[in-house]
Amino acid sequence: MFAGLRMLIRLLLRPVLGCLSLVLVLLGLAAPVWADFVLPPLPYDPSALEPAIDATTMTLHHDRHHAAYVANLNAQIAANPELKSLSLEALQGQIARFPAAVRNNGGGHWNHSQFWSVMAPAGQGGEPSEELLAAISSSFGSLEALQSQFNQSASARFGSGWAWLIRKPDGSLAITSTANQDNPLMDLPGIERGTPLLGLDVWEHAYYLNYQNRRPDYIAAWWPLLNWNEVNRRFAAAA
């Protein structure tokens, strides 16, 4: 009986705690310890990617935007208790059966988590592995051709969204783009599915303080920050 009562109290409190979490995030405070999904820390100092991405943009992007996705996703657990049994990555592949709030915030959490890890301070990201370079040459002709096609995809994304390099189920590589906080892991119509090797955020909040409407300049400045060591790891893990 007491166990059932504790569960009932917990379910009743979750919406309240979810709202409290969002308030704390908007105030710039850390998410509470009860959170089921957790905001990962930046793997480097917010100023480490300057001058390409300034510290103010990084702090706002991570501490406010990403943290809000985490808080909002946690707030959905009361109405969607099956979220408790899913990892963040597993959730992406089952997103179609959840409401839009889970799709938007679950996607936002996963997308941003990968985004931080595929960047590194300039000069510290390594180089593409021989295996990855071979796959790039096979699919695009050259690394330069990959970058050109990726830049075009990222620039052409209307409104907010992401550009991706993915490894398809047949082992080939492809460049694709998704709107809003969707990603290539999601089981949604119109999305080219595959394992994301890297994703670039082209929402305006990712670049507007420095670049205003000059998205192509932001994309060009981003390439020297690419963490090829992490991309190599993802490519090998997707084999």
Rosetta blueprint (number, residue, H / E / L):
1 M L
2 F H
3 A H
4 G H
5 L H
6 R H
7 M H
8 L H
9 I H
10 R H
11 L H
12 L H
13 L H
14 R H
15 P H
16 V H
17 L H
18 G H
19 C H
20 L H
21 S H
22 L H
23 V H
24 L H
25 V H
26 L H
27 L L
28 G L
29 L L
30 A L
31 A L
32 P L
33 V L
34 W L
35 A L
36 D L
37 F L
38 V L
39 L L
40 P L
41 P L
42 L L
43 P L
44 Y L
45 D L
46 P L
47 S L
48 A L
49 L L
50 E L
51 P L
52 A L
53 I L
54 D L
55 A H
56 T H
57 T H
58 M H
59 T H
60 L H
61 H H
62 H H
63 D H
64 R H
65 H H
66 H H
67 A H
68 A H
69 Y H
70 V H
71 A H
72 N H
73 L H
74 N H
75 A H
76 Q L
77 I L
78 A L
79 A L
80 N L
81 P H
82 E H
83 L H
84 K H
85 S H
86 L L
87 S L
88 L H
89 E H
90 A H
91 L H
92 Q H
93 G L
94 Q L
95 I H
96 A H
97 R H
98 F L
99 P L
100 A H
101 A H
102 V H
103 R H
104 N H
105 N H
106 G H
107 G H
108 G H
109 H H
110 W H
111 N H
112 H H
113 S H
114 Q H
115 F H
116 W H
117 S H
118 V L
119 M E
120 A L
121 P L
122 A L
123 G L
124 Q L
125 G L
126 G L
127 E L
128 P L
129 S L
130 E H
131 E H
132 L H
133 L H
134 A H
135 A H
136 I H
137 S H
138 S H
139 S H
140 F H
141 G L
142 S L
143 L H
144 E H
145 A H
146 L H
147 Q H
148 S H
149 Q H
150 F H
151 N H
152 Q H
153 S H
154 A H
155 S H
156 A H
157 R L
158 F L
159 G L
160 S L
161 G E
162 W E
163 A E
164 W E
165 L E
166 I E
167 R E
168 K L
169 P L
170 D L
171 G L
172 S L
173 L E
174 A E
175 I E
176 T E
177 S E
178 T E
179 A E
180 N L
181 Q L
182 D L
183 N L
184 P L
185 L L
186 M L
187 D L
188 L L
189 P L
190 G L
191 I L
192 E L
193 R L
194 G L
195 T E
196 P E
197 L E
198 L E
199 G E
200 L E
201 D E
202 V L
203 W L
204 E H
205 H H
206 A H
207 Y L
208 Y H
209 L H
210 N H
211 Y H
212 Q L
213 N L
214 R L
215 R H
216 P H
217 D H
218 Y H
219 I H
220 A H
221 A H
222 W H
223 W H
224 P H
225 L H
226 L E
227 N L
228 W H
229 N H
230 E H
231 V H
232 N H
233 R H
234 R H
235 F H
236 A H
237 A H
238 A L
239 A L
